[in-house]
Amino acid sequence: MIIDCVFEWDDQRYSPTTTYCKFFTKIKELRPDIEFNFINSVPLRVEATKNKLYFGGNSKYGVSYMMVINQSNKKYFLISYWDAIKDIFEAGPLINYNLSLLQELITTSGVVVDDVRFKPIPYLNYTPFSYVPYTPEIENIIETLYNLNLPKTIPDKPRFRNYPNDSFRRYIMQDNRFDGIDKRVHILSPADYMAELNQHKINFSANGHAEICHRDMEILGLGNVLLRTKLVTKFHNELIPNYHYIAIDVDDFTDHKAITDKIINKYNEIKNDTALLDFIGKNGREWYVKNGTSAANADILTKILDFNKLK
């Protein structure tokens, strides 16, 4: 069998593509019975743009995707970090995927209907994957900070540095129970941002467009306590609420007052419980090491891809 792996080779700037690079290198070693070819998606993306077949990151050859294709019959797996996976089903020819040949969709991000209600997509059948920090640089900073074992504090207000591009974030910025910081005004380098995140034992994280957020992985990697609304998305190795992170149950994501009340109440409930915070932080860090780095994501991919499905 000859397998083409189509993705952007970049192991320096973006952890999803770094994952794909590490996967490709590793799978070639693990499966000498299969011939693997790398195909660079960048020139394919350029050509598709010229032919009016590429319309941004959600389109075929987008940076968040890797296609693993049987060269002989064109059956393929799609591995995705895209933040709205419904696009490949609902945007039709704009996305340019032949879904009749798709044998398996592997993702963890973007499995909600929208970033207002955060309900699971009812028709979506996907194989749970994992997630990563934003960049390899940040992955390295996480390890440096974790190994320094610096002292951490628990402020009276949970800090949330963010880009207030949705109504919930804007609500938080106006709620004086939070230390809300608009990152457009107070811009930090990756090193300074991670150092700031590392200062506090409890870190709040709001849903991103994909629901799961790179910040979630970064908090877990630091060994801090991730405080967030309960995740809809699934993982290959389960991220367990109130074991790996502190989860807030939400019935209605449009009720910002009710959500922030729950967050603040939970923050105040746990902030002095040293044993609980150490327990959650330790468990979250252990999960991150096995599931949250680009190397761990690549390793998971080598285990869940069944190439017999492409025959």
N, C-alpha and C positions, 0 to 999 in steps of 0.2 A: 504494500500500500504506500502511495505517495501522498503526503499531507502538506498542503500549503497553509502557512500561518501568516495572515495578513494583518499587520498592525504598524504603528509608527515606532521606529526604533529610537527611543530616547530614554536613557537610564540616568539622566541627570536632573531634569527639571520637573518631572511629574510622576508621582508614585504609581498611578495605574499603568502608564507605559513602562515604567521600571519593572513592574510585576510581569508584564508580557515578555520583556527581555529576559528576565530571570527564568520564567517558565520555559521559553524556547531553548535556552542553554541547557536547562535541566532535563527536559523531556528528550532531547537528542541523546543524552547520556543514558537515560533510563530505558529508552525503547529503541535499541539499535536495529530491531526487526522492521522498523518503519523509517522511511525516508522523509525527513522534514525539510521543507524549503521555506525560507523567509521571503516574504513579499512586502515591500515597503508601501504602506498606504498613502504616503505623502504625494508621490507623483500620480497615483490613482485618483486622489482627491483633487489635484490640480486639473487633471484631464476631465474628471466628472464635472467640475465647475465650468470648464469651457463648453461642455455639452449640455449645460443647464440640468445636471443630474445631482448636484451637490448644493445643499441649502443650509449648511451649518452643521454643528456638532452632532445633531441627532440623525444625520444622513449616513448612508453607507460610507465607510472609510473615515468616519469621525474618530477623533483622537481617543475617545473613551472606549472604543470597541476593539476586539480582536476576533477575526473569523478564522476558524480552523476547518479547512475544506479538504474533502477527499478529491484529489485531482481528477480521478477518472469519472465519477458520477456527479460531482459538484454538491453532494450533500455536505452540510456544514453544521458546526456548533457556533453560536454567537456568545462570546463572553463580553459582559458590559459593566461599565461603571457610569453609564449615562444616567442623568438625574430625572428622566421621565420616560421610562421604557415603553409606555403606551404609545409613544410616537411612532415606533416601528410598525404598529398595527393600525393606527388610526390616521396617519398622514399619507398613506397610500404611495403613489409614485414619487412623491417628494423625498421619500426616504430611500427608495431604490433597492430595497431588499426583496429577494425572491423567497417569500415565506414558505412556499410549498417544499422547498429543499431544506428548510431549517429543522434539524433533528432535536436540538435541545437549546434552550435559553438559560444561560448561567449568569445570575446577577444577585445582588442584594439591594442595590440602590434603585430608586425611582419606581418602586412598586406600588405607589399610592395613586389614587385617582387625580388628585391635585394637591397644591400646597395651601389650601384653605381648610379642607375637611380632613385630609390625611386618612382617608378610608382605603382599604386594599382594593386593587383592581379586581373586580369580580370574576373576570374570565381568564386571568393570568395564571398560566402554569409554568413555573420556573424552578430551576434547581438552585437552592440557596448557595451563595458564595460567601464572600467576606468583604472587608473594606480596609482602607489605608489612610494614613495621614496625607497631607496635601503634596509634599515633596520629599525626595530623598534627603535633602538638607535638613528638613524638620525631623525626619526619622533619626538622623545622626544627633541632632540637638537633644531630642528626647532621651537618648541613651546617655549622653554626657550629663544632662541635668539629673537624671535618675541616679546615676552612679555617684554624683556629688553629695547626694543625700542632704540637701540643704534644709534648714528649718522652714516650716510652713505655718501660716496663721489662718485663722478663721474669722474674717471680718463680720461686723454686725449686718452688713448688707452684701448679698451675693453680687459679685462684679460680672458684667456681661459686655465685653467689647464686641461690637457688631456693626454691620452695615444695615441700617434700618430701612430695608427695601420692601417690607410688608407691614400690614396693619398691626400684627402682634408685636413685632420688634419696636415699632413706633409707640405702641402702648407701654411697653417696658421702659422705653426711654423717658416717658412722662410719669412713671410710677416711682416715687421717691423711696420706696422700699428696696429698690435695686440701685446698684452703682452702675448705671448704664453709660457706656462710652461710645460715641459715634466714631468708628475707625476712619471715616473719611476726613475727619478733622484732626484726629490724633493718630497719625500713621506711625506704625512701628515696623522695624525690620523683623524678619522671621526669628532671629535670635532673641530680640527684645520682647517680641510677643510671647514666645515660649517661656522666657524667664518670668514674665508677668503672670502667665497662666500657672507656672510652677509655684508661685508665692503662696497660693491659697490651697488648703487641703480639700475644699469642696469647690467644684467648678460647675456652674450651670451652663447648659447648652440647649438652645432652641432648635426646633426642626429646621433643616435646610430645605431647599427645593426638592431634594431627593429623599426627604425625611431624615435619613442618616446623614451625618455631617462629618467632614474630615476632623473637625474639632473634637468630636466624640472619641475618635481613635487617639488623638493627641492627649486628651485628658486621661484615658485609660493607660496609655503608655507611660505617663509621668507617675503613675501609681496614685493619682488623686481620686477623689470620689466624684464620679460623674452623676450629676443630678439632672434629670430630663424627663419629659413625658414618655410614657411607655411606647416602645417601638412596635410598629406593625411589621416591619421587614423581618425576614428570617435569615439565619446564618447557617453555614455548613456545620459549625460547632456552636451550639446555642449560646447566645449572650443572655444570661438569665437575669430577669428583673429582681432587684433587691438581694442579689448575690454578687453579680458583677457590676451593677450600677443601681442607683436609687431611682425607682420609677414612679412617675405620677400618672394615675389613671385619669383619662379625660374622656368625657362623653361628647362634648361639643367644642371643637376648636375655634369656633367663632365667638365663644363666650370668654373674652380675654380676662375679665375681672375674676371669674371663677377659677381660671387656670392659674393666674398669678397669685391668687389667694392660696391655692393648694401648694404652689411652689414655695412661697414664703413660709407657710405653716410647716411644711416638711423640712425646710432648711432650719428653721428654729427648733424643730423637734430633734434633729440629728446632730446639730452643730457641737453639742457638748458631750456626745456619746463617743468617747475616744475608742472604745473597743469596737463599736460598729464601724466607725470610719476606717480604722486599721483593717478590719475584716474585708470591707468592700473594696478599699484601695488595693489590697494585696491580691484579691481575687480578680479584680479588673486588670491589674498589671499582668498577672499570669495568663489571662485570656488574650491580652494584646500580644504578648510574646509569641504565642502559638497561632494567632489568627489575624493580628492587626498590622504586621509589617509587610512590605512588598515581598520579602523572601518567604514569609509564611503564606501569603496569598498565592504565590507561585507554587509552593509545595502543595497546597490544597488543590490547585488546579490539576497537578499531575496525578492526584489520587481520584478525582471525581470524573475525569474525562474517560469515557468508555469508547474507544475507537471502533469497536465492533458495531456501534450504532451508525457509523458512517459507511458501512459496507453495502 
